[in-house]
Amino acid sequence: MERTDGMKVLVIGGGGREHAICWKLAQSPKVKELYCAPGNAGIAEIARCVDIGVMDFEKMTEFAKKEAFDLVVVGPDDPLAAGLVDALEAAGLRAFGPRKNAAILEGSKAFSKDLMKKYGIPTAAYETFDTPEAALEYLETVPVPVVLKADGLALGKGVLICNTREEAREGVKTLMLDKQFGSAGDRIVVEEFMTGREVSVLAFVDGKTIRIMTSAQDHKRAKDGDQGLNTGGMGTFSPSPFYTPEVDQFCRERIYQPTVDAMAAEGREFKGIIFFGLMLTADGPKVLEYNARFGDPETQVVLPRMKNDIVDVFEACVDGTLDQVELDFEDNAAVCVVLASAGYPEHYEKGYKIEGLEKFKDQDGYYVFHAGSKFDTEGNIVTNGGRVLGVTAKGKDLKEARANAYKAAEWVEFGNKYMRGDIGKAIDEAIAK
């Protein structure tokens, strides 16, 4: 669809991932007007922010229709799983992201495990349970450590690694009886514990063709040395030194394309982003999990390295013409360090003024993506979440990119600022080998 007058695009979401997507869209010569709902204080610099919640489908579709957007990009998992793309399409809009029947790939762990079993996609052995009694009974028979996963969406946090049987029993109680993650824990998946390196790979999909982006690795735990609670992600690097050409070839043949074909065969055509969480085990790569959207903070290291105009790629996914697109990435590296509020992911204070953001202006290869920020009544940018900012820097290799990211992380200050000091530690281990 050729448009001469420039496009009007809406991005839905308000985190670091959406800031990176908006930043990438803003670079496209095809985009004339950029909006974001609800957005944040960082996004407000490049897009017009509109105060509509991501789950307010009625208001969102009404607004999108009234403004006649040429393209709507849905960022977060919850509205995708609840069917926002379907609602937008029903209102006659072009939307990027999977429909509800395809977003189940992330929305239900049980569905995705059953799909992998049915189509022979390598993953950990598992069983699914609807009652705590049955889960507890099964746990007495399996080797530990064992992994418990809430079936539904729990913001990336509903996964418990239990090293002893006692921990496993407690875990069932946490998920199914205490309902720590609400209805996400009505059903749980118990799976074997896999060891190896974790790698994340994001891919664009148009229903049949898949185009793989560059690899990345996230750091989920809150504290250094992978201690503390699981979070939405404390930092990431790209590319992963462990994602070798051999691994790539295996995954393309046995995991990536088979997943897209399996979804099509199930009558759940997948258009949008599939995020493959992989474990590189001694028996070869296996799928840890799927996400049906861009990863956060993976997006913040992947998109700055992508050379393509992202509008072309989004449109090709919507139109089913992705086979005509070749992705092109810079031959360098990027590291993102998340600046969080101390106490995240549990209790933390917000509302602290953020200083030093201007230092990123006109700095080539340094970026600050806002995850939890807003304007106070005086117009200052203040902290408004657990994860506040993602500081990304590029370098010729991972080592340089990491040094640059930690240097830039010092440019910004706010009360209770906290970050991990060991993002990308695995890089040294890779070099040592």
Secondary structure, DSSP 8 states (H G I E B T S, - for coil): ---SS-EEEEEEE-SHHHHHHHHHHHT-TTEEEEEEEE--TTGGGTSEE----TT-HHHHHHHHHHHT-SEEEE-SHHHHHHTHHHHHHHTT--EES--HHHHHHHH-HHHHHHHHHHHT--B--EEEESSHHHHHHHHTTS-SSEEEEESS--TT--EEEESSHHHHHHHHIIIIIS-TTGGGGSSEEEEE---SEEEEEEEEEESS-EEEEEEEEE--EEEGGGEEEE-S-SEEEES-TT--HHHHHHHIIIIIHHHHHHHHHTT---EEEEEEEEEEETTEEEEEEEESS--TTTHHHHGGGB-S-HHHHHHHHHHT-GGG----B-SSEEEEEEEEETTTTT------B-B-GGGGTT-TTEEEEESSEEE-TTS-EEE-SSEEEEEEEEESSHHHHHHHHHHHHTT-B-TTEE--S-TTHHHHHHHH-
